[in-house]
Amino acid sequence: MIEKEVWEPGRIGDRLKMQAIRSRRPLSCALELTYRCNFRCRMCYVRMTDAQAAPYGRLRTVEEWLDMAHQLLEAGVLYLTLTGGECTMYPDFERLYEELCRMGFQIGLMSNAGAYTDSVRDVFRRFPPMSVSVTLYGGSNETYRNVTGDPHGLDKVLDNIRFLQSLGVPVKLSFTMVRQNVLDYPEVARLCTELGLTYSLITDVTPHRMGPALSDALQCRLSPAQRALVACSKPREIAEALSEAPALERELEHFPLPSAPEGPLPRVPDACIASLTSCAICWNGDMQTCVSLNAFHRVKPFEIGFEAAWTQLMADHSTTFLRPAACQVCPMAGDCLHNCPGRRFEGTGSPHEPDPYTCQYTFLLRLCQNRRSKADVPFSPPCT
């Protein structure tokens, strides 16, 4: 299961968020330090070789990131999330991380926890992260070999998770599910229970951000029917549930994709709270409100300064975060769980067009749930 966030007005962090929302000021920022990674996941939307990355820019130096961090501090940013690729693979990660900690940022990491060297562990001992979100890719070393290319991947990950726990660092787990590892669901759930940690499922795998030819995401990801069946099944039921996928997939023959009506509709905002208080800076210096939109109308904070870049994002906000006309009239709109502008952009190249993959999943998920009584629908982690 996964714990749901509850806002409490008396909690200092939530009060800061509310103030940031009201004033449309940045409170948190994700720094995507690198495209490099110790794993070679076929479905990854970020990882590239140096040769593949060269046409899109260069990694920023430690000095450039530190200068940007000073600008973030001046703008009021308190929370940083370091990500990648694998953020600990960034050259001189330890120096950058320590300097950011000394500047007073509250730092979280998004990591695969498979590449912590002795020097990385040492800096974590001296400056424990606020939290670490770890993505799992299977329940055995064999599955890790098939998905990530590392035949000892799971052993490394579990060792590093236990290391983080020994420091008292809160660890959040997610399981990225693809065709190559979906049957590991029972073992992954068991491992999470053994670790005493909650987890979520990631089944919405999207193409590589720089172009679909750079990954096998579309070949690896679950079909809409498989995703729906996973969302309605307990871990131990997964093999039997997936056998129903071909029959469920045939239901799409009766499903017309949502389309925009004739004639104009009013402009309906479609923004998440984070879009008013957060941003993400890509490894090459491009900036957007989140990593999902980082290839859409990029702004250049290293060229024009962070404050000017933030002002530009807010000026573009009302045109970026609009609900598509087809979504406005879609009867499934209330059931569509992952249909934000960033997700639409990842799927279609436009934040203003619904992604058929999401539409089909939502239709089949609702069908799956309606065929069961409430008592029969298992309690499983959110499927995103």
LOMIZA-371727 format. One record per atom (N, C-alpha, C): residue in one letter; x, y, z. Coordinates in steps of 0.1 Angstrom, whole numbers, padded with zeros to 4 digits, always signed. Example, Ala and Ser with C-alpha at 12.3 -4.5 7.8 and 13.67 -1.06 7.14 Angstrom:
% LOMIZA-371727
A+0132-0057+0078/A+0123-0045+0078/A+0132-0033+0078/S+0128-0022+0071/S+0137-0011+0071/S+0129+0000+0079/
This chain:
% LOMIZA-371727
M+0008-0012+0000/M+0000+0000+0000/M+0009+0012+0000/I+0003+0024-0003/I+0010+0036-0002/I+0002+0046+0007/E+0010+0054+0015/E+0004+0063+0023/E+0000+0076+0015/K-0012+0081+0018/K-0017+0093+0011/K-0013+0105+0019/E-0009+0116+0012/E-0005+0128+0019/E-0017+0136+0024/V-0017+0140+0036/V-0028+0148+0042/V-0022+0161+0046/W-0028+0172+0041/W-0024+0185+0045/W-0029+0189+0058/E-0020+0195+0067/E-0024+0200+0080/E-0020+0215+0081/P-0030+0224+0082/P-0027+0238+0083/P-0017+0242+0094/G-0017+0234+0104/G-0008+0238+0115/G+0007+0233+0113/R+0009+0225+0103/R+0022+0220+0100/R+0030+0230+0092/I+0043+0233+0096/I+0050+0244+0090/I+0052+0242+0075/G+0055+0230+0071/G+0057+0227+0057/G+0045+0230+0048/D+0033+0226+0054/D+0021+0229+0046/D+0017+0243+0046/R+0021+0250+0057/R+0018+0265+0057/R+0027+0272+0046/L+0039+0267+0045/L+0048+0273+0035/L+0043+0270+0021/K+0037+0258+0019/K+0031+0255+0006/K+0020+0264+0003/M+0011+0266+0012/M-0001+0275+0010/M+0004+0289+0007/Q+0014+0294+0014/Q+0018+0307+0011/Q+0024+0308-0003/A+0032+0298-0007/A+0037+0297-0021/A+0027+0297-0031/I+0016+0289-0029/I+0005+0288-0039/I-0002+0302-0040/R-0004+0308-0029/R-0011+0321-0030/R-0003+0332-0038/S+0010+0331-0036/S+0019+0341-0042/S+0025+0337-0055/R+0023+0324-0059/R+0029+0319-0071/R+0044+0321-0071/R+0050+0316-0060/R+0064+0317-0058/R+0070+0303-0057/P+0082+0301-0062/P+0088+0288-0062/P+0092+0284-0048/L+0088+0272-0044/L+0092+0266-0031/L+0101+0254-0032/S+0099+0247-0044/S+0107+0234-0046/S+0112+0234-0060/C+0123+0227-0062/C+0129+0226-0076/C+0135+0212-0077/A+0133+0206-0088/A+0140+0193-0091/A+0152+0197-0100/L+0164+0192-0096/L+0176+0193-0104/L+0179+0180-0111/E+0177+0179-0123/E+0181+0166-0131/E+0195+0167-0135/L+0204+0162-0127/L+0218+0164-0128/L+0225+0158-0140/T+0219+0146-0144/T+0226+0139-0155/T+0216+0129-0162/Y+0220+0126-0174/Y+0213+0116-0182/Y+0219+0102-0180/R+0231+0102-0174/R+0239+0090-0172/R+0233+0081-0161/C+0234+0068-0162/C+0229+0059-0152/C+0237+0046-0152/N+0237+0040-0140/N+0244+0027-0138/N+0236+0016-0144/F+0223+0018-0146/F+0214+0007-0152/F+0212+0011-0167/R+0208+0001-0174/R+0205+0003-0188/R+0191-0001-0192/C+0181+0005-0185/C+0167+0000-0186/C+0162+0004-0200/R+0156-0006-0207/R+0152-0004-0221/R+0141+0006-0222/M+0133+0008-0211/M+0122+0017-0212/M+0124+0031-0206/C+0137+0034-0203/C+0139+0047-0196/C+0137+0059-0205/Y+0131+0070-0199/Y+0128+0081-0207/Y+0139+0092-0205/V+0150+0089-0198/V+0160+0099-0196/V+0174+0094-0201/R+0177+0082-0197/R+0191+0077-0200/R+0195+0077-0214/M+0208+0082-0216/M+0214+0082-0230/M+0229+0079-0228/T+0235+0075-0239/T+0250+0075-0239/T+0254+0090-0242/D+0267+0092-0240/D+0272+0106-0242/D+0270+0110-0257/A+0272+0100-0266/A+0270+0104-0280/A+0256+0107-0283/Q+0246+0100-0277/Q+0232+0103-0280/Q+0228+0116-0274/A+0234+0120-0263/A+0231+0132-0256/A+0237+0145-0262/A+0248+0143-0269/A+0255+0155-0274/A+0247+0165-0282/P+0237+0160-0291/P+0229+0170-0298/P+0220+0179-0290/Y+0218+0175-0277/Y+0208+0182-0269/Y+0214+0191-0258/G+0228+0191-0258/G+0234+0200-0249/G+0245+0193-0241/R+0249+0199-0230/R+0260+0194-0222/R+0255+0194-0207/L+0262+0185-0199/L+0260+0186-0185/L+0265+0199-0179/R+0258+0204-0169/R+0263+0216-0163/R+0273+0213-0152/T+0283+0222-0150/T+0294+0220-0141/T+0289+0222-0126/V+0297+0217-0117/V+0294+0219-0103/V+0292+0234-0100/E+0302+0242-0105/E+0301+0256-0103/E+0288+0263-0109/E+0284+0258-0120/E+0271+0263-0126/E+0259+0260-0117/W+0259+0247-0112/W+0248+0243-0104/W+0248+0251-0091/L+0260+0253-0085/L+0260+0261-0073/L+0256+0275-0074/D+0260+0281-0086/D+0255+0295-0088/D+0240+0295-0090/M+0235+0285-0097/M+0220+0284-0098/M+0214+0282-0084/A+0220+0274-0076/A+0214+0272-0062/A+0213+0285-0054/H+0223+0293-0056/H+0223+0306-0049/H+0211+0315-0054/Q+0208+0314-0067/Q+0197+0321-0073/Q+0184+0315-0067/L+0183+0302-0066/L+0171+0295-0061/L+0169+0299-0046/L+0179+0300-0038/L+0178+0305-0025/L+0172+0319-0024/E+0177+0328-0032/E+0173+0341-0033/E+0158+0342-0037/A+0154+0333-0045/A+0140+0332-0050/A+0130+0326-0039/G+0136+0320-0029/G+0127+0314-0018/G+0126+0299-0019/V+0133+0293-0027/V+0133+0278-0028/V+0139+0272-0016/L+0132+0262-0010/L+0136+0255+0002/L+0139+0241-0001/Y+0131+0234-0009/Y+0132+0220-0012/Y+0139+0217-0025/L+0149+0209-0025/L+0155+0204-0038/L+0153+0189-0039/T+0150+0184-0051/T+0150+0170-0054/T+0161+0168-0065/L+0171+0159-0061/L+0181+0156-0071/L+0178+0143-0078/T+0178+0144-0091/T+0174+0132-0099/T+0183+0131-0111/G+0180+0121-0120/G+0187+0119-0132/G+0178+0112-0142/G+0184+0103-0150/G+0195+0094-0148/G+0195+0089-0134/E+0207+0086-0130/E+0210+0083-0116/E+0218+0094-0111/C+0213+0102-0101/C+0219+0115-0097/C+0233+0113-0091/T+0235+0101-0084/T+0248+0099-0078/T+0259+0096-0088/M+0255+0094-0101/M+0265+0092-0112/M+0270+0105-0117/Y+0265+0116-0113/Y+0269+0129-0117/Y+0284+0131-0113/P+0293+0136-0122/P+0307+0138-0118/P+0308+0148-0106/D+0315+0143-0096/D+0317+0151-0084/D+0304+0154-0076/F+0295+0143-0077/F+0282+0144-0070/F+0284+0148-0055/E+0294+0141-0049/E+0296+0143-0034/E+0298+0158-0031/R+0307+0165-0038/R+0310+0179-0036/R+0297+0187-0037/L+0290+0185-0048/L+0278+0193-0051/L+0268+0191-0040/Y+0265+0178-0037/Y+0255+0175-0026/Y+0259+0181-0013/E+0271+0180-0009/E+0275+0186+0004/E+0273+0201+0004/E+0277+0208-0007/E+0276+0222-0007/E+0261+0226-0007/L+0253+0219-0014/L+0238+0222-0013/L+0233+0220+0001/C+0237+0210+0008/C+0233+0208+0021/C+0237+0219+0030/R+0250+0224+0029/R+0255+0234+0037/R+0248+0248+0034/M+0242+0249+0022/M+0234+0261+0019/M+0221+0261+0026/G+0217+0250+0032/G+0204+0250+0039/G+0192+0244+0032/F+0194+0239+0020/F+0183+0232+0013/F+0179+0219+0020/Q+0166+0216+0020/Q+0160+0203+0024/Q+0161+0195+0011/I+0169+0184+0011/I+0172+0177-0001/I+0167+0163-0001/G+0159+0160-0011/G+0155+0146-0014/G+0161+0141-0026/L+0161+0128-0028/L+0167+0122-0039/L+0157+0112-0046/M+0158+0112-0059/M+0151+0101-0067/M+0162+0093-0073/S+0162+0080-0069/S+0174+0071-0072/S+0170+0057-0074/N+0179+0050-0081/N+0176+0035-0082/N+0184+0028-0071/A+0192+0035-0063/A+0199+0029-0052/A+0208+0018-0056/G+0214+0018-0068/G+0222+0007-0072/G+0237+0011-0075/A+0240+0024-0071/A+0254+0028-0074/A+0260+0037-0063/Y+0258+0033-0051/Y+0263+0042-0040/Y+0278+0037-0037/T+0287+0045-0041/T+0301+0042-0038/T+0304+0045-0023/D+0316+0042-0018/D+0320+0045-0005/D+0319+0060-0002/S+0323+0068-0012/S+0323+0083-0010/S+0309+0088-0009/V+0300+0082-0017/V+0286+0087-0017/V+0280+0083-0003/R+0283+0071+0002/R+0278+0067+0015/R+0283+0076+0026/D+0296+0080+0025/D+0302+0088+0035/D+0295+0102+0035/V+0292+0108+0024/V+0286+0121+0024/V+0271+0120+0029/F+0265+0108+0027/F+0251+0106+0032/F+0252+0105+0047/R+0262+0098+0053/R+0264+0097+0067/R+0265+0111+0074/R+0272+0120+0067/R+0275+0133+0073/R+0263+0142+0071/F+0256+0140+0060/F+0245+0149+0056/F+0233+0140+0051/P+0226+0133+0060/P+0215+0124+0055/P+0205+0132+0047/P+0200+0126+0036/P+0190+0132+0028/P+0177+0133+0036/M+0169+0143+0032/M+0155+0144+0038/M+0147+0132+0035/S+0148+0126+0023/S+0141+0114+0019/S+0148+0109+0006/V+0145+0096+0004/V+0150+0090-0009/V+0139+0082-0015/S+0135+0085-0027/S+0125+0077-0034/S+0133+0067-0043/V+0131+0055-0041/V+0138+0044-0048/V+0129+0037-0057/T+0133+0035-0070/T+0125+0028-0079/T+0130+0013-0080/L+0121+0004-0079/L+0125-0010-0080/L+0121-0015-0094/Y+0129-0025-0099/Y+0127-0030-0113/Y+0125-0045-0113/G+0122-0051-0101/G+0120-0066-0101/G+0122-0071-0087/G+0120-0084-0086/G+0121-0091-0073/G+0132-0101-0073/S+0141-0101-0083/S+0152-0110-0083/S+0163-0104-0091/N+0175-0110-0089/N+0187-0105-0097/N+0185-0109-0112/E+0178-0120-0114/E+0176-0124-0128/E+0167-0114-0135/T+0157-0109-0129/T+0148-0099-0135/T+0156-0086-0137/Y+0164-0082-0127/Y+0172-0070-0128/Y+0181-0071-0140/R+0187-0083-0142/R+0195-0085-0154/R+0187-0083-0167/N+0175-0088-0167/N+0167-0087-0180/N+0162-0073-0182/V+0160-0065-0171/V+0154-0052-0173/V+0165-0041-0173/T+0174-0042-0164/T+0184-0031-0162/T+0198-0035-0168/G+0200-0047-0171/G+0214-0052-0176/G+0223-0055-0165/D+0219-0053-0152/D+0229-0056-0141/D+0225-0069-0134/P+0233-0080-0135/P+0229-0093-0129/P+0229-0093-0114/H+0235-0083-0108/H+0235-0083-0093/H+0227-0070-0088/G+0219-0065-0097/G+0212-0052-0094/G+0204-0053-0081/L+0196-0063-0079/L+0187-0063-0067/L+0195-0064-0054/D+0206-0072-0054/D+0214-0072-0042/D+0220-0059-0038/K+0224-0051-0048/K+0230-0038-0046/K+0219-0029-0040/V+0207-0029-0047/V+0197-0020-0043/V+0192-0023-0028/L+0190-0036-0025/L+0185-0039-0011/L+0196-0035-0001/D+0209-0037-0004/D+0219-0033+0005/D+0219-0018+0007/N+0217-0010-0003/N+0217+0004-0002/N+0205+0009+0005/I+0193+0003+0003/I+0181+0007+0010/I+0183+0005+0025/R+0189-0007+0029/R+0191-0010+0043/R+0201+0000+0049/F+0211+0004+0041/F+0220+0015+0045/F+0213+0028+0048/L+0204+0032+0039/L+0197+0044+0041/L+0188+0043+0054/Q+0182+0031+0056/Q+0173+0029+0067/Q+0182+0030+0080/S+0194+0025+0080/S+0203+0026+0091/S+0206+0040+0095/L+0205+0049+0086/L+0208+0064+0089/L+0195+0071+0093/G+0184+0064+0093/G+0171+0070+0097/G+0165+0078+0085/V+0169+0076+0073/V+0164+0083+0062/V+0151+0077+0057/P+0140+0085+0056/P+0128+0079+0051/P+0129+0075+0036/V+0126+0063+0033/V+0127+0057+0020/V+0113+0054+0015/K+0110+0059+0002/K+0098+0056-0004/K+0101+0047-0016/L+0093+0037-0018/L+0096+0027-0029/L+0085+0028-0039/S+0089+0026-0052/S+0079+0024-0062/S+0084+0012-0071/F+0075+0006-0078/F+0079-0006-0087/F+0074-0002-0101/T+0084+0000-0109/T+0081+0003-0123/T+0078-0010-0130/M+0066-0012-0135/M+0061-0024-0140/M+0061-0024-0156/V+0068-0034-0162/V+0068-0035-0176/V+0065-0050-0179/R+0064-0053-0192/R+0061-0067-0196/R+0072-0077-0190/Q+0084-0072-0189/Q+0096-0081-0186/Q+0096-0084-0171/N+0088-0076-0162/N+0089-0079-0148/N+0076-0080-0141/V+0065-0079-0148/V+0052-0078-0142/V+0049-0090-0133/L+0054-0102-0136/L+0051-0113-0128/L+0059-0114-0115/D+0068-0104-0114/D+0076-0103-0101/D+0068-0096-0090/Y+0056-0091-0094/Y+0048-0083-0084/Y+0047-0090-0071/P+0044-0103-0069/P+0043-0109-0056/P+0056-0108-0048/E+0067-0110-0055/E+0080-0110-0048/E+0084-0096-0044/V+0081-0086-0053/V+0084-0072-0049/V+0075-0068-0037/A+0063-0072-0037/A+0054-0068-0026/A+0059-0075-0013/R+0064-0087-0014/R+0070-0094-0002/R+0082-0087+0003/L+0091-0082-0006/L+0103-0075-0003/L+0100-0062+0004/C+0090-0055-0001/C+0086-0042+0005/C+0081-0045+0020/T+0073-0055+0021/T+0069-0058+0035/T+0080-0062+0044/E+0090-0070+0039/E+0101-0074+0047/E+0109-0061+0051/L+0110-0051+0042/L+0118-0039+0045/L+0110-0030+0054/G+0097-0033+0056/G+0088-0024+0064/G+0085-0011+0057/L+0084-0011+0044/L+0082+0001+0036/L+0070+0000+0027/T+0062+0011+0026/T+0051+0012+0016/T+0057+0013+0002/Y+0048+0011-0008/Y+0052+0012-0021/Y+0041+0016-0030/S+0044+0021-0042/S+0034+0024-0052/S+0038+0017-0065/L+0029+0016-0074/L+0031+0009-0087/L+0032+0020-0098/I+0042+0019-0107/I+0043+0028-0118/I+0040+0019-0130/T+0029+0020-0137/T+0026+0012-0148/T+0025+0021-0161/D+0025+0034-0159/D+0023+0043-0170/D+0037+0047-0176/V+0043+0039-0184/V+0056+0041-0190/V+0055+0049-0203/T+0063+0059-0204/T+0062+0069-0215/T+0074+0068-0224/P+0074+0073-0236/P+0085+0073-0245/P+0097+0082-0240/H+0108+0080-0245/H+0120+0088-0242/H+0117+0103-0245/R+0121+0111-0235/R+0118+0125-0237/R+0124+0132-0249/M+0135+0127-0254/M+0142+0133-0265/M+0138+0126-0278/G+0128+0117-0278/G+0124+0110-0290/G+0122+0095-0287/P+0111+0089-0293/P+0108+0075-0290/P+0119+0065-0295/A+0127+0069-0304/A+0138+0060-0310/A+0149+0058-0299/L+0149+0066-0289/L+0160+0064-0279/L+0157+0054-0268/S+0145+0048-0268/S+0142+0037-0258/S+0132+0028-0265/D+0130+0016-0258/D+0120+0006-0262/D+0108+0007-0253/A+0105+0019-0248/A+0094+0021-0239/A+0081+0016-0244/L+0078+0019-0257/L+0065+0015-0263/L+0064+0000-0264/Q+0075-0007-0266/Q+0075-0021-0267/Q+0075-0028-0254/C+0080-0022-0244/C+0081-0028-0230/C+0069-0026-0222/R+0062-0014-0224/R+0051-0011-0214/R+0039-0021-0215/L+0032-0021-0204/L+0020-0030-0204/L+0009-0024-0214/S+0001-0033-0219/S-0010-0028-0227/S-0021-0022-0217/P-0030-0014-0223/P-0040-0008-0214/P-0048-0018-0206/A-0051-0030-0212/A-0058-0041-0205/A-0049-0046-0194/Q-0037-0049-0196/Q-0028-0054-0186/Q-0027-0044-0174/R-0026-0031-0177/R-0025-0021-0167/R-0038-0021-0158/A-0050-0022-0165/A-0062-0022-0158/A-0063-0034-0148/L-0059-0046-0153/L-0060-0058-0145/L-0050-0057-0134/V-0038-0052-0136/V-0029-0050-0125/V-0035-0041-0114/A-0042-0030-0118/A-0047-0021-0108/A-0059-0027-0100/C-0065-0038-0105/C-0076-0044-0099/C-0072-0057-0092/S-0059-0060-0091/S-0055-0073-0086/S-0045-0072-0075/K-0046-0081-0065/K-0036-0083-0055/K-0024-0089-0061/P-0012-0087-0055/P+0000-0093-0060/P-0001-0108-0063/R-0007-0116-0054/R-0007-0130-0056/R-0017-0134-0068/E-0025-0125-0072/E-0035-0128-0083/E-0030-0124-0097/I-0018-0119-0098/I-0014-0112-0110/I-0013-0122-0122/A-0007-0134-0120/A-0006-0143-0132/A-0020-0146-0137/E-0029-0150-0129/E-0042-0154-0133/E-0050-0142-0139/A-0048-0130-0133/A-0054-0118-0139/A-0050-0115-0153/L-0037-0116-0155/L-0031-0112-0168/L-0036-0121-0179/S-0040-0133-0175/S-0046-0142-0186/S-0059-0137-0192/E-0065-0128-0185/E-0078-0122-0190/E-0075-0110-0199/A-0063-0106-0201/A-0060-0094-0208/A-0064-0095-0223/P-0062-0105-0230/P-0067-0105-0244/P-0082-0103-0246/A-0090-0109-0237/A-0104-0107-0238/A-0108-0093-0234/L-0102-0088-0224/L-0105-0074-0220/L-0101-0064-0231/E-0089-0067-0237/E-0085-0058-0248/E-0095-0057-0259/R-0102-0068-0262/R-0112-0068-0273/R-0123-0058-0270/E-0125-0054-0257/E-0136-0045-0254/E-0133-0031-0260/L-0120-0029-0264/L-0117-0016-0270/L-0123-0015-0284/E-0128-0026-0290/E-0134-0025-0303/E-0147-0017-0302/H-0153-0016-0290/H-0165-0008-0288/H-0163+0005-0281/F-0150+0009-0281/F-0147+0022-0274/F-0142+0033-0284/P-0150+0043-0287/P-0146+0054-0295/P-0137+0063-0287/L-0125+0067-0292/L-0117+0076-0285/L-0124+0090-0284/P-0123+0097-0272/P-0129+0110-0271/P-0125+0120-0281/S-0134+0127-0286/S-0131+0137-0296/S-0137+0151-0292/A-0131+0162-0297/A-0135+0175-0294/A-0149+0178-0301/P-0158+0184-0295/P-0171+0187-0301/P-0169+0199-0311/E-0178+0200-0320/E-0178+0211-0329/E-0181+0224-0322/G-0175+0235-0326/G-0177+0247-0319/G-0168+0250-0308/P-0166+0262-0304/P-0157+0266-0293/P-0163+0262-0279/L-0154+0259-0270/L-0157+0257-0256/L-0149+0267-0248/P-0154+0270-0236/P-0147+0279-0227/P-0133+0273-0223/R-0123+0282-0221/R-0110+0277-0216/R-0111+0273-0202/V-0107+0260-0200/V-0108+0254-0186/V-0094+0252-0181/P-0090+0258-0170/P-0076+0255-0165/P-0075+0241-0161/D-0063+0236-0162/D-0060+0222-0159/D-0046+0221-0153/A-0044+0227-0141/A-0031+0228-0135/A-0031+0221-0121/C-0020+0215-0118/C-0018+0209-0105/C-0012+0220-0096/I-0013+0217-0083/I-0007+0227-0073/I+0008+0229-0076/A+0015+0218-0079/A+0029+0219-0081/A+0033+0229-0092/S+0024+0231-0102/S+0028+0239-0113/S+0029+0254-0109/L+0024+0257-0097/L+0024+0271-0092/L+0035+0274-0082/T+0042+0263-0078/T+0052+0264-0067/T+0065+0257-0070/S+0065+0249-0081/S+0077+0241-0084/S+0082+0242-0098/C+0094+0238-0100/C+0100+0238-0113/C+0110+0226-0114/A+0115+0224-0126/A+0125+0214-0128/A+0135+0219-0138/I+0148+0217-0135/I+0159+0221-0144/I+0166+0209-0149/C+0166+0207-0162/C+0171+0195-0169/C+0187+0196-0169/W+0193+0184-0171/W+0207+0183-0171/W+0214+0193-0181/N+0207+0197-0192/N+0213+0206-0201/N+0210+0220-0199/G+0203+0223-0188/G+0199+0237-0184/G+0186+0242-0188/D+0178+0234-0195/D+0164+0237-0198/D+0155+0236-0186/M+0145+0245-0185/M+0137+0245-0173/M+0122+0246-0177/Q+0114+0239-0169/Q+0100+0239-0170/Q+0093+0237-0157/T+0080+0236-0156/T+0074+0234-0143/T+0076+0220-0137/C+0078+0210-0146/C+0081+0197-0141/C+0089+0189-0152/V+0095+0178-0148/V+0103+0171-0158/V+0095+0166-0170/S+0083+0163-0168/S+0074+0158-0179/S+0073+0168-0190/L+0074+0181-0187/L+0072+0192-0197/L+0086+0198-0201/N+0097+0191-0197/N+0109+0198-0200/N+0113+0200-0214/A+0106+0193-0223/A+0109+0195-0238/A+0099+0204-0244/F+0090+0211-0236/F+0080+0219-0241/F+0083+0234-0238/H+0084+0242-0248/H+0086+0256-0246/H+0097+0259-0235/R+0109+0254-0237/R+0119+0255-0226/R+0123+0269-0223/V+0126+0272-0211/V+0132+0284-0207/V+0146+0282-0203/K+0155+0292-0203/K+0169+0290-0201/K+0174+0298-0189/P+0173+0292-0177/P+0177+0299-0165/P+0192+0302-0164/F+0200+0294-0170/F+0214+0296-0170/F+0218+0308-0179/E+0209+0311-0188/E+0212+0323-0197/E+0205+0335-0192/I+0193+0335-0188/I+0186+0347-0184/I+0184+0349-0169/G+0189+0339-0161/G+0187+0340-0147/G+0175+0333-0142/F+0175+0327-0130/F+0164+0320-0125/F+0151+0328-0124/E+0152+0340-0118/E+0141+0348-0116/E+0133+0352-0129/A+0141+0355-0139/A+0135+0358-0152/A+0128+0345-0158/A+0135+0334-0156/A+0129+0321-0161/A+0116+0318-0154/W+0116+0320-0141/W+0104+0317-0133/W+0092+0326-0138/T+0095+0339-0140/T+0085+0349-0144/T+0080+0344-0158/Q+0088+0339-0166/Q+0084+0335-0179/Q+0074+0323-0178/L+0078+0313-0169/L+0069+0301-0167/L+0055+0306-0162/M+0055+0315-0153/M+0042+0319-0148/M+0034+0327-0158/A+0041+0334-0167/A+0034+0341-0178/A+0028+0332-0188/D+0034+0320-0190/D+0029+0310-0199/D+0020+0301-0193/H+0018+0302-0180/H+0010+0291-0172/H-0004+0290-0178/S-0011+0301-0180/S-0025+0300-0184/S-0027+0294-0198/T-0017+0294-0206/T-0018+0288-0219/T-0013+0273-0220/T-0004+0270-0211/T+0002+0257-0210/T-0008+0247-0203/F-0014+0252-0192/F-0022+0243-0184/F-0037+0245-0187/L-0041+0240-0198/L-0055+0240-0203/L-0060+0226-0205/R-0073+0224-0202/R-0079+0211-0204/R-0083+0210-0219/P-0079+0199-0226/P-0083+0197-0240/P-0099+0197-0241/A-0104+0202-0252/A-0118+0202-0254/A-0124+0188-0253/A-0117+0178-0259/A-0122+0164-0258/A-0123+0159-0244/C-0114+0164-0235/C-0115+0159-0221/C-0126+0167-0214/Q-0129+0179-0218/Q-0140+0186-0211/Q-0153+0179-0213/V-0156+0173-0224/V-0169+0166-0226/V-0168+0151-0224/C-0157+0146-0221/C-0155+0131-0220/C-0163+0126-0208/P-0171+0116-0209/P-0179+0110-0198/P-0170+0103-0188/M-0157+0100-0191/M-0148+0093-0182/M-0140+0103-0174/A-0142+0116-0176/A-0133+0126-0170/A-0131+0124-0155/G-0142+0120-0148/G-0141+0119-0134/G-0132+0107-0130/D-0130+0097-0139/D-0122+0085-0136/D-0108+0086-0141/C-0105+0096-0148/C-0092+0097-0155/C-0081+0102-0145/L-0073+0093-0140/L-0064+0095-0129/L-0051+0102-0132/H-0047+0101-0145/H-0033+0106-0148/H-0033+0112-0161/N-0040+0124-0162/N-0043+0131-0175/N-0039+0145-0173/C-0027+0148-0167/C-0023+0162-0166/C-0016+0167-0179/P-0013+0179-0180/P-0007+0184-0192/P+0007+0178-0195/G+0014+0175-0184/G+0027+0169-0185/G+0026+0155-0191/R+0017+0147-0186/R+0015+0134-0191/R+0010+0134-0205/R+0001+0143-0208/R-0004+0144-0222/R+0008+0147-0232/F+0017+0156-0227/F+0028+0160-0236/F+0037+0148-0238/E+0040+0140-0227/E+0048+0128-0229/E+0042+0118-0239/G+0029+0117-0239/G+0023+0107-0248/G+0021+0112-0262/T+0018+0125-0264/T+0014+0129-0277/T+0023+0140-0283/G+0032+0146-0275/G+0039+0158-0279/G+0032+0171-0278/S+0020+0171-0272/S+0013+0183-0269/S+0006+0182-0256/P+0006+0192-0247/P-0001+0192-0235/P-0016+0194-0237/H-0020+0196-0249/H-0034+0200-0252/H-0042+0189-0260/E-0036+0177-0261/E-0042+0166-0268/E-0043+0154-0258/P-0054+0147-0257/P-0055+0135-0249/P-0047+0124-0255/D-0040+0116-0246/D-0032+0105-0251/D-0042+0092-0252/P-0043+0086-0264/P-0052+0075-0265/P-0048+0063-0255/Y-0036+0062-0252/Y-0032+0051-0243/Y-0038+0053-0229/T-0038+0066-0225/T-0045+0069-0212/T-0060+0067-0213/C-0066+0071-0224/C-0080+0070-0226/C-0084+0055-0226/Q-0077+0047-0233/Q-0080+0033-0233/Q-0079+0026-0219/Y-0068+0030-0212/Y-0066+0024-0199/Y-0078+0028-0190/T-0082+0041-0190/T-0093+0046-0181/T-0106+0038-0184/F-0109+0036-0197/F-0121+0029-0201/F-0120+0015-0196/L-0109+0008-0198/L-0108-0006-0194/L-0108-0007-0178/L-0102+0002-0172/L-0101+0002-0157/L-0115+0003-0151/R-0123+0013-0157/R-0137+0014-0152/R-0145+0002-0155/L-0143-0004-0166/L-0150-0017-0170/L-0146-0028-0160/C-0133-0029-0157/C-0128-0039-0148/C-0135-0037-0134/Q-0135-0025-0129/Q-0140-0023-0116/Q-0155-0025-0115/N-0162-0021-0126/N-0177-0023-0126/N-0181-0037-0127/R-0173-0046-0132/R-0176-0060-0132/R-0174-0067-0119/R-0168-0060-0109/R-0167-0066-0096/R-0175-0058-0086/S-0179-0065-0076/S-0186-0058-0065/S-0175-0051-0057/K-0179-0041-0049/K-0169-0034-0041/K-0162-0043-0032/A-0168-0053-0027/A-0162-0063-0018/A-0151-0071-0025/D-0152-0072-0038/D-0143-0081-0046/D-0131-0073-0051/V-0132-0060-0051/V-0121-0052-0057/V-0110-0051-0046/P-0098-0057-0049/P-0087-0057-0039/P-0082-0043-0036/F-0076-0042-0024/F-0069-0030-0020/F-0055-0031-0025/S-0051-0024-0035/S-0037-0025-0040/S-0032-0011-0042/P-0019-0009-0044/P-0013+0004-0044/P-0018+0012-0056/P-0018+0025-0056/P-0023+0033-0067/P-0014+0029-0080/C-0021+0029-0091/C-0014+0025-0103/C-0013+0038-0112/T-0001+0043-0113/T+0001+0056-0120/T+0009+0054-0133/
